[in-house]
Amino acid sequence: MESLIIPVLIGIILIVLGVMNRKGNIDTLHSYHRKRVREEDRLPFGRKVGTGTIIIGCALIAKACLEFAAGQLKMPVMDTIGSGILIAGLAAGFAIIIRAMFRYNKGVF
């Protein structure tokens, strides 16, 4: 049960931050991104970064839940599926975030 709590809490935090970003509040991002994004691009940039962040948060929660279920049900395949979901979620989320940074910031750093 303890192995479930921390990943789920981190996932919830990421989802909350993602929702804030999707509303156009990019104050949670590094100052570099806030300075380089034009005012009229804040909302579309925030939506894209927020979407990526939400995907990562959901993938983390799904992995934790499937890992817990695998232990309870003695079905290790569920843990493997959870790992696949986490990898796919991380890849998709970071791809969306990085693409948005290149589009609106002209770079990641």
MARLOVO-687666 format. One record per residue: residue number from 0; x, y, z of N, C-alpha, C in turn. Coordinates in nm, 4 decimals, m for minus. Each point is the difference from the previous one (the first is absolute). Layout:
N
{NUM,{X,Y,Z},{X,Y,Z},{X,Y,Z}}
...
% end
This chain:
109
{0,{0.0824,m0.1202,0.0000},{m0.0824,0.1202,0.0000},{0.0863,0.1259,0.0000}}
{1,{0.1142,m0.0048,0.0725},{0.0875,0.1173,0.0068},{0.0586,0.0337,m0.1362}}
{2,{0.0240,m0.1034,m0.0828},{0.0569,0.0238,m0.1325},{m0.1017,0.0657,m0.0929}}
{3,{m0.1235,0.0034,0.0398},{m0.1055,0.0613,m0.0797},{m0.0157,0.1482,0.0320}}
{4,{0.0219,0.0386,0.1228},{m0.0327,0.1356,0.0461},{0.0857,0.1072,m0.0673}}
{5,{0.1306,m0.0146,0.0020},{0.0876,0.1061,m0.0515},{m0.0177,0.0207,m0.1506}}
{6,{0.0011,m0.1052,m0.0831},{m0.0218,0.0246,m0.1434},{m0.1367,0.0620,m0.0303}}
{7,{m0.1030,m0.0418,0.0729},{m0.1331,0.0573,m0.0225},{m0.0013,0.1478,0.0398}}
{8,{0.0620,0.0340,0.1120},{0.0061,0.1410,0.0409},{0.0767,0.0843,m0.1019}}
{9,{0.1118,m0.0522,m0.0483},{0.0767,0.0727,m0.1023},{m0.0840,0.0140,m0.1268}}
{10,{m0.0701,m0.1059,m0.0378},{m0.0869,0.0060,m0.1167},{m0.1095,0.1042,0.0153}}
{11,{m0.0605,0.0071,0.1178},{m0.1047,0.1000,0.0255},{0.0576,0.1403,m0.0078}}
{12,{0.1178,0.0200,0.0569},{0.0650,0.1317,m0.0064},{0.0265,0.0385,m0.1453}}
{13,{0.0492,m0.0946,m0.0799},{0.0260,0.0289,m0.1412},{m0.1291,0.0336,m0.0738}}
{14,{m0.1070,m0.0699,0.0303},{m0.1284,0.0293,m0.0644},{m0.0487,0.1391,0.0384}}
{15,{0.0097,0.0354,0.1271},{m0.0415,0.1341,0.0444},{0.0835,0.1075,m0.0691}}
{16,{0.1315,m0.0200,m0.0066},{0.0863,0.0969,m0.0697},{m0.0360,0.0075,m0.1481}}
{17,{m0.0301,m0.1146,m0.0602},{m0.0391,m0.0026,m0.1398},{m0.1285,0.0766,m0.0257}}
{18,{m0.0961,m0.0146,0.0896},{m0.1262,0.0735,m0.0134},{0.0257,0.1501,0.0129}}
{19,{0.0856,0.0382,0.0931},{0.0342,0.1421,0.0150},{0.0651,0.0526,m0.1281}}
{20,{0.0921,m0.0774,m0.0568},{0.0661,0.0408,m0.1240},{m0.1001,0.0105,m0.1145}}
{21,{m0.0917,m0.0943,m0.0071},{m0.0985,0.0015,m0.1090},{m0.0887,0.1238,0.0048}}
{22,{m0.0157,0.0579,0.1167},{m0.0807,0.1224,0.0132},{0.0798,0.1243,m0.0373}}
{23,{0.1253,m0.0172,m0.0396},{0.0832,0.1132,m0.0403},{0.0933,0.0496,0.1081}}
{24,{m0.0050,m0.0606,0.1175},{0.0881,0.0395,0.1098},{0.1308,m0.0774,m0.0144}}
{25,{0.1008,0.0640,m0.0580},{0.1282,m0.0676,m0.0185},{0.1014,0.0429,0.1056}}
{26,{m0.0494,0.0560,0.1098},{0.0886,0.0440,0.1081},{0.0732,m0.1163,0.0667}}
{27,{m0.0492,m0.1215,m0.0174},{0.0662,m0.1154,0.0608},{0.1194,m0.0464,m0.0824}}
{28,{0.0169,0.0564,m0.1197},{0.1117,m0.0383,m0.0862},{0.1212,0.0876,0.0283}}
{29,{0.1133,m0.0436,m0.0480},{0.1256,0.0733,0.0193},{m0.0113,0.1409,m0.0570}}
{30,{0.0667,0.0948,0.0631},{m0.0085,0.1401,m0.0425},{0.0420,0.0186,m0.1453}}
{31,{0.0879,m0.0840,m0.0482},{0.0430,0.0069,m0.1391},{m0.1206,m0.0111,m0.0938}}
{32,{m0.0882,m0.0926,0.0305},{m0.1161,m0.0211,m0.0855},{m0.0993,0.1151,0.0138}}
{33,{m0.0148,0.0516,0.1182},{m0.0917,0.1129,0.0189},{0.0487,0.1229,m0.0755}}
{34,{0.1299,0.0221,m0.0038},{0.0557,0.1176,m0.0675},{m0.0070,m0.0127,m0.1517}}
{35,{0.0202,m0.1194,m0.0514},{0.0128,m0.0185,m0.1451},{m0.1327,m0.0200,m0.0716}}
{36,{m0.1054,m0.0320,0.0717},{m0.1304,m0.0210,m0.0628},{m0.0730,0.1341,m0.0082}}
{37,{m0.0423,0.0341,m0.1212},{m0.0736,0.1254,m0.0177},{m0.1327,m0.0076,0.0744}}
{38,{m0.0516,0.1137,0.0376},{m0.1242,0.0074,0.0775},{m0.1155,m0.0703,m0.0725}}
{39,{m0.0112,0.0180,m0.1302},{m0.1103,m0.0611,m0.0748},{0.0185,m0.1513,m0.0166}}
{40,{0.1198,m0.0502,0.0265},{0.0264,m0.1441,m0.0096},{m0.0055,m0.0710,0.1350}}
{41,{m0.0236,0.0728,0.1077},{m0.0015,m0.0624,0.1327},{m0.1063,m0.1090,0.0116}}
{42,{m0.1203,0.0276,m0.0504},{m0.1071,m0.0988,0.0127},{0.0265,m0.1250,m0.0841}}
{43,{0.0330,0.0117,m0.1299},{0.0275,m0.1237,m0.0756},{0.1228,m0.0754,0.0520}}
{44,{0.1030,0.0743,0.0423},{0.1186,m0.0646,0.0570},{m0.0380,m0.0735,0.1283}}
{45,{m0.0745,0.0664,0.0870},{m0.0432,m0.0610,0.1255},{m0.0865,m0.1223,m0.0230}}
{46,{m0.0870,0.0050,m0.1010},{m0.0856,m0.1149,m0.0296},{0.0825,m0.1207,m0.0427}}
{47,{0.0983,0.0229,m0.0825},{0.0819,m0.1117,m0.0472},{0.0869,m0.0567,0.1121}}
{48,{0.0656,0.0875,0.0748},{0.0839,m0.0461,0.1114},{m0.0875,m0.0676,0.1059}}
{49,{m0.1160,0.0578,0.0268},{m0.0917,m0.0584,0.0979},{m0.0491,m0.1376,m0.0422}}
{50,{m0.0299,m0.0156,m0.1276},{m0.0440,m0.1301,m0.0503},{0.1092,m0.1049,0.0195}}
{51,{0.1225,0.0353,m0.0336},{0.1114,m0.0925,0.0199},{0.0188,m0.0358,0.1463}}
{52,{m0.0136,0.0974,0.0861},{0.0162,m0.0225,0.1440},{m0.1116,m0.0897,0.0539}}
{53,{m0.1210,0.0218,m0.0462},{m0.1129,m0.0828,0.0436},{0.0193,m0.1445,m0.0463}}
{54,{0.0468,m0.0187,m0.1220},{0.0241,m0.1354,m0.0512},{0.1036,m0.0717,0.0869}}
{55,{0.1064,0.0696,0.0345},{0.1039,m0.0599,0.0845},{m0.0572,m0.0356,0.1380}}
{56,{m0.0778,0.0902,0.0584},{m0.0609,m0.0259,0.1309},{m0.0931,m0.1198,m0.0030}}
{57,{m0.0831,m0.0098,m0.1039},{m0.0922,m0.1133,m0.0126},{0.0751,m0.1309,m0.0193}}
{58,{0.1062,0.0032,m0.0790},{0.0793,m0.1211,m0.0223},{0.0642,m0.0475,0.1305}}
{59,{0.0465,0.0929,0.0812},{0.0610,m0.0347,0.1281},{m0.1029,m0.0636,0.0938}}
{60,{m0.1188,0.0554,0.0041},{m0.1058,m0.0563,0.0839},{m0.0404,m0.1389,m0.0507}}
{61,{m0.0137,m0.0138,m0.1316},{m0.0373,m0.1299,m0.0563},{0.1050,m0.1059,0.0321}}
{62,{0.1270,0.0347,m0.0122},{0.1076,m0.0938,0.0314},{m0.0074,m0.0433,0.1459}}
{63,{m0.0187,0.0964,0.0900},{m0.0050,m0.0327,0.1425},{m0.1190,m0.0907,0.0313}}
{64,{m0.1147,0.0295,m0.0578},{m0.1195,m0.0810,0.0256},{0.0145,m0.1411,m0.0563}}
{65,{0.0555,m0.0110,m0.1210},{0.0183,m0.1327,m0.0582},{0.1062,m0.0808,0.0743}}
{66,{0.1026,0.0678,0.0494},{0.1018,m0.0691,0.0800},{m0.0615,m0.0520,0.1300}}
{67,{m0.0823,0.0810,0.0620},{m0.0671,m0.0415,0.1236},{m0.0944,m0.1178,m0.0278}}
{68,{m0.0782,0.0112,m0.1085},{m0.0928,m0.1072,m0.0348},{0.0747,m0.1288,m0.0335}}
{69,{0.1144,0.0117,m0.0656},{0.0796,m0.1176,m0.0337},{0.0434,m0.0733,0.1258}}
{70,{0.0374,0.0764,0.1012},{0.0405,m0.0621,0.1258},{m0.1164,m0.0645,0.0736}}
{71,{m0.1137,0.0648,m0.0029},{m0.1175,m0.0521,0.0708},{m0.0598,m0.1220,m0.0702}}
{72,{m0.0015,0.0038,m0.1322},{m0.0632,m0.1075,m0.0767},{0.0979,m0.1074,m0.0454}}
{73,{0.1272,0.0180,0.0328},{0.1051,m0.0946,m0.0408},{0.0018,m0.0176,m0.1525}}
{74,{m0.0085,0.1146,m0.0699},{0.0028,0.0002,m0.1467},{0.1101,0.0954,m0.0464}}
{75,{0.1238,m0.0505,m0.0107},{0.1105,0.0887,m0.0353},{m0.0136,0.0657,m0.1370}}
{76,{m0.0845,m0.0550,m0.0859},{m0.0185,0.0613,m0.1317},{m0.0590,0.1409,0.0132}}
{77,{m0.0769,0.0235,0.1045},{m0.0576,0.1336,0.0212},{0.1096,0.1023,0.0279}}
{78,{0.1037,m0.0407,0.0705},{0.1134,0.0888,0.0250},{0.0720,0.0323,m0.1303}}
{79,{0.0122,m0.0993,m0.0869},{0.0630,0.0212,m0.1300},{m0.0824,0.0961,m0.0850}}
{80,{m0.1302,m0.0178,0.0017},{m0.0890,0.0916,m0.0729},{0.0130,0.1410,0.0569}}
{81,{0.0071,0.0110,0.1314},{0.0179,0.1305,0.0639},{0.1297,0.0669,m0.0419}}
{82,{0.1060,m0.0790,m0.0104},{0.1277,0.0552,m0.0451},{m0.0107,0.0512,m0.1433}}
{83,{m0.0709,m0.0742,m0.0843},{m0.0205,0.0435,m0.1372},{m0.0793,0.1291,m0.0068}}
{84,{m0.1023,0.0104,0.0825},{m0.0804,0.1227,0.0050},{0.0852,0.1163,0.0477}}
{85,{0.0826,m0.0228,0.1012},{0.0857,0.1072,0.0508},{0.0981,0.0466,m0.1070}}
{86,{0.0644,m0.0930,m0.0679},{0.0957,0.0370,m0.1047},{m0.0692,0.0762,m0.1125}}
{87,{m0.1156,m0.0496,m0.0428},{m0.0740,0.0674,m0.1071},{m0.0463,0.1386,0.0448}}
{88,{m0.0471,0.0105,0.1236},{m0.0458,0.1291,0.0523},{0.1128,0.1006,0.0124}}
{89,{0.1148,m0.0466,0.0487},{0.1160,0.0894,0.0100},{0.0447,0.0466,m0.1384}}
{90,{0.0058,m0.0927,m0.0945},{0.0433,0.0349,m0.1352},{m0.0969,0.0993,m0.0642}}
{91,{m0.1286,m0.0275,0.0104},{m0.1000,0.0886,m0.0603},{m0.0022,0.1362,0.0687}}
{92,{0.0011,m0.0007,0.1333},{m0.0045,0.1255,0.0750},{0.1203,0.0889,m0.0278}}
{93,{0.1192,m0.0597,0.0061},{0.1199,0.0799,m0.0257},{0.0078,0.0450,m0.1457}}
{94,{m0.0493,m0.0827,m0.0927},{m0.0004,0.0401,m0.1411},{m0.0882,0.1233,m0.0204}}
{95,{m0.1159,0.0011,0.0627},{m0.0908,0.1146,m0.0111},{0.0630,0.1241,0.0617}}
{96,{0.0593,m0.0158,0.1179},{0.0615,0.1135,0.0694},{0.1172,0.0556,m0.0803}}
{97,{0.0876,m0.0872,m0.0462},{0.1183,0.0453,m0.0744},{m0.0401,0.0651,m0.1319}}
{98,{m0.0986,m0.0574,m0.0670},{m0.0477,0.0607,m0.1252},{m0.0549,0.1401,0.0256}}
{99,{m0.0751,0.0178,0.1074},{m0.0536,0.1318,0.0336},{0.1128,0.0974,0.0315}}
{100,{0.1018,m0.0459,0.0699},{0.1118,0.0884,0.0332},{0.0746,0.0441,m0.1252}}
{101,{0.0201,m0.0904,m0.0931},{0.0663,0.0390,m0.1244},{m0.0874,0.0953,m0.0817}}
{102,{m0.1299,m0.0238,0.0008},{m0.0893,0.0846,m0.0787},{m0.0116,0.1411,0.0565}}
{103,{m0.0161,0.0125,0.1312},{m0.0258,0.1296,0.0605},{0.1238,0.0669,0.0598}}
{104,{0.1040,m0.0785,0.0304},{0.1223,0.0550,0.0593},{0.1178,m0.0030,m0.0940}}
{105,{m0.0130,m0.0719,m0.1074},{0.1107,m0.0214,m0.0961},{0.1120,m0.0815,0.0633}}
{106,{m0.0313,m0.0782,0.1026},{0.0991,m0.0861,0.0642},{m0.0454,m0.0433,0.1375}}
{107,{0.0659,m0.1023,0.0526},{m0.0348,m0.0521,0.1319},{0.0728,0.0770,0.1093}}
{108,{0.1235,0.0434,m0.0277},{0.0787,0.0728,0.0990},{0.0351,0.1375,m0.0501}}
% end
